[in-house]
């Protein structure tokens, strides 16, 4: 109604998280409700370790987006695998890059790792015929900034 958006921490990692209640799929009834359907909701940190469930929910709920700010900063070796899992399920127009850091050096490292992983995934998808090279460039631009610019009206 007012064009507001809401960020929901949707991942394990903080010490106060109750693990058995942290799966973002448990948010489905709330996010599907009439009250929340009018607002944009961003699931922050990619739903880790339930990336597939988070991506599926983003794919079916038009107002829900997925921020992939978990992993690249902390050097998780499977960042590319998680990016691919997301892109195989939900539209790239609903995927956001996030750094999840608080010091410049960490932000730079996280951005480099994420860009490298995203590039590798998109090259693989082009090679497999899943998308064209121009579509891959469009997806990269959208994920790395275009989607956030549009969502937050920057």
C-alpha positions in Angstrom: 0.0 0.0 0.0 2.7 2.5 1.0 5.4 0.8 -1.1 7.3 -0.3 2.0 9.6 -3.2 2.1 10.6 -5.5 5.0 13.8 -7.4 5.6 13.5 -10.7 7.5 16.7 -12.4 8.7 16.3 -15.8 7.1 19.4 -17.9 7.9 21.2 -19.6 10.7 24.4 -17.9 11.9 23.6 -15.7 14.9 23.9 -17.2 18.3 20.3 -16.3 19.3 18.7 -18.3 16.4 16.5 -21.2 17.3 17.6 -23.7 14.7 14.4 -25.8 14.5 12.3 -22.7 13.9 14.6 -20.9 11.5 13.6 -22.5 8.2 12.3 -19.7 6.0 9.6 -22.0 4.7 7.8 -21.5 8.0 7.2 -17.9 7.0 5.0 -18.9 4.0 1.6 -18.5 5.8 2.6 -15.1 7.0 4.1 -13.9 3.7 1.2 -15.3 1.7 -1.4 -13.6 3.9 -3.4 -10.6 2.7 -1.6 -8.4 5.2 1.9 -9.0 3.7 1.0 -9.5 0.1 1.0 -5.7 -0.6 4.5 -5.1 0.7 7.9 -6.2 -0.7 9.7 -8.7 1.6 13.4 -9.5 1.4 14.6 -12.8 2.9 18.1 -11.8 4.0 21.1 -14.2 3.9 19.5 -16.5 1.3 17.8 -18.8 3.8 21.0 -20.7 4.5 21.1 -23.6 5.0 17.6 -23.9 3.5 18.5 -22.2 0.3 16.3 -24.3 -1.9 13.2 -23.8 0.3 13.8 -20.0 0.3 14.3 -19.9 -3.4 11.1 -21.9 -4.0 9.1 -19.5 -1.8 10.6 -16.5 -3.7 9.6 -18.2 -7.0 5.9 -18.5 -6.0 5.3 -15.4 -3.9 5.4 -12.3 -6.2 6.2 -9.9 -3.3 9.2 -11.9 -1.9 12.8 -11.4 -2.8 16.0 -13.2 -1.8 19.2 -11.5 -0.7 22.3 -13.7 -1.0 24.5 -11.9 1.5 25.5 -15.1 3.4 28.7 -16.9 2.4 30.9 -14.9 0.1 32.1 -12.7 2.9 32.9 -15.7 5.2 34.6 -17.7 2.5 32.1 -20.5 2.2 33.4 -22.7 -0.6 30.0 -23.5 -2.0 28.8 -20.0 -2.8 28.6 -20.8 -6.5 26.5 -23.9 -5.7 24.1 -21.9 -3.7 23.8 -19.2 -6.4 23.1 -21.9 -9.0 20.5 -23.5 -6.7 18.7 -20.2 -6.5 18.9 -19.3 -10.2 17.5 -22.8 -11.2 14.4 -22.1 -9.1 13.5 -18.4 -9.0 13.7 -15.5 -11.5 16.9 -13.5 -11.3 14.8 -10.4 -11.1 14.1 -11.3 -7.5 17.7 -12.1 -6.4 19.8 -9.5 -4.7 23.5 -9.4 -3.9 24.4 -8.3 -0.4 27.9 -8.0 1.3 26.9 -8.6 4.9 30.0 -6.9 6.2 30.9 -3.8 8.2 34.5 -3.0 7.3 35.6 -1.9 3.8 38.1 -4.7 3.3 35.6 -7.4 4.2 33.0 -5.8 1.8 35.6 -5.8 -1.0 36.6 -9.4 -0.4 32.9 -10.5 -0.2 32.1 -8.6 -3.4 35.0 -10.2 -5.3 34.1 -13.7 -4.1 30.5 -13.3 -5.0 31.2 -11.8 -8.5 33.6 -14.6 -9.2 31.1 -17.3 -8.2 28.2 -15.6 -10.1 30.4 -15.3 -13.2 31.2 -19.0 -13.0 27.6 -20.0 -12.5 26.4 -17.9 -15.4 29.2 -19.1 -17.7 28.1 -22.7 -16.9 24.4 -21.9 -17.6 25.3 -20.3 -21.0 27.5 -23.4 -21.8 24.6 -25.7 -21.0 22.2 -23.7 -23.2 20.1 -22.6 -20.2 20.5 -19.0 -21.2 22.2 -16.8 -23.8 25.3 -14.7 -23.2 23.2 -11.5 -23.3 20.7 -13.0 -20.8 23.6 -13.9 -18.5 24.9 -10.3 -18.6 21.4 -9.0 -17.9 21.1 -11.4 -14.9 24.5 -10.4 -13.5 23.7 -6.7 -13.8 20.3 -7.2 -12.1 21.6 -9.3 -9.3 24.6 -7.1 -8.6 22.7 -3.9 -8.4 19.8 -3.4 -10.8 17.3 -5.4 -8.7 18.1 -3.4 -5.5 17.9 -0.1 -7.4 14.4 -1.0 -8.6 13.2 -2.6 -5.4 14.4 0.3 -3.1 13.6 3.0 -5.8 17.2 4.3 -5.6 
